[in-house]
Amino acid sequence: MGGILYVARADNPAFLGPASLPEIAAHIARSHGPSGSNRDYLLQLAAALRELDDPDPHVRELEALLLAT
């Protein structure tokens, strides 16, 4: 099984720097890239990590914030 990972470096216009989790979640909620909705990407990532029993607290918090909106 393959996968794609996107990383925003500091020179990327999408890089938010030291943004708060609510700011990051809001940015994810309104953003789309060449592979589709960033919201969908994050929610699928969170589901995959749960399936692998490899929770990531940062991803879980972002998922909770996205699902709350």
C-alpha positions as CSV (number, residue, x, y, z in Angstrom):
1,M,0.0,0.0,0.0
2,G,1.3,3.4,-0.9
3,G,0.7,6.9,0.4
4,I,1.4,10.6,-0.2
5,L,2.7,12.9,2.4
6,Y,2.7,16.7,2.0
7,V,5.1,18.9,4.0
8,A,4.9,22.7,4.0
9,R,8.4,24.2,4.5
10,A,9.0,27.7,5.7
11,D,9.3,29.0,2.1
12,N,5.9,27.5,1.2
13,P,3.1,30.1,1.1
14,A,0.9,27.6,2.9
15,F,3.3,27.3,5.9
16,L,1.6,28.8,9.0
17,G,4.7,28.9,11.2
18,P,3.9,28.9,15.0
19,A,0.1,29.0,14.5
20,S,-2.3,27.7,17.1
21,L,-4.2,24.4,16.6
22,P,-7.5,26.2,16.0
23,E,-5.7,28.4,13.3
24,I,-4.2,25.3,11.7
25,A,-7.6,23.6,11.7
26,A,-9.3,26.6,10.2
27,H,-6.7,26.7,7.4
28,I,-7.1,23.0,6.8
29,A,-10.9,23.3,6.6
30,R,-10.8,25.9,3.9
31,S,-7.8,24.6,1.8
32,H,-7.7,22.3,-1.2
33,G,-4.7,21.0,-3.1
34,P,-4.0,19.0,-6.2
35,S,-5.1,15.8,-4.4
36,G,-8.4,17.3,-3.1
37,S,-9.7,18.7,0.2
38,N,-7.1,19.1,3.0
39,R,-10.0,18.4,5.5
40,D,-10.6,15.0,3.9
41,Y,-6.8,14.3,3.9
42,L,-6.5,15.1,7.6
43,L,-9.6,13.0,8.5
44,Q,-8.4,10.1,6.4
45,L,-5.0,10.4,8.0
46,A,-6.5,10.3,11.5
47,A,-8.6,7.2,10.6
48,A,-5.6,5.4,9.1
49,L,-3.5,6.2,12.3
50,R,-6.4,4.7,14.4
51,E,-6.5,1.6,12.2
52,L,-2.7,1.2,12.7
53,D,-3.1,1.8,16.5
54,D,-0.6,4.6,16.2
55,P,-2.3,7.7,17.5
56,D,-0.8,11.1,17.0
57,P,-2.0,13.7,19.5
58,H,-1.5,16.6,17.1
59,V,-3.6,14.8,14.4
60,R,-6.2,13.8,16.9
61,E,-6.6,17.3,18.2
62,L,-6.9,18.7,14.6
63,E,-9.5,16.0,13.8
64,A,-11.5,17.0,16.8
65,L,-11.4,20.7,15.9
66,L,-12.4,19.9,12.3
67,L,-15.3,17.7,13.3
68,A,-16.6,20.3,15.7
69,T,-17.1,22.8,12.9
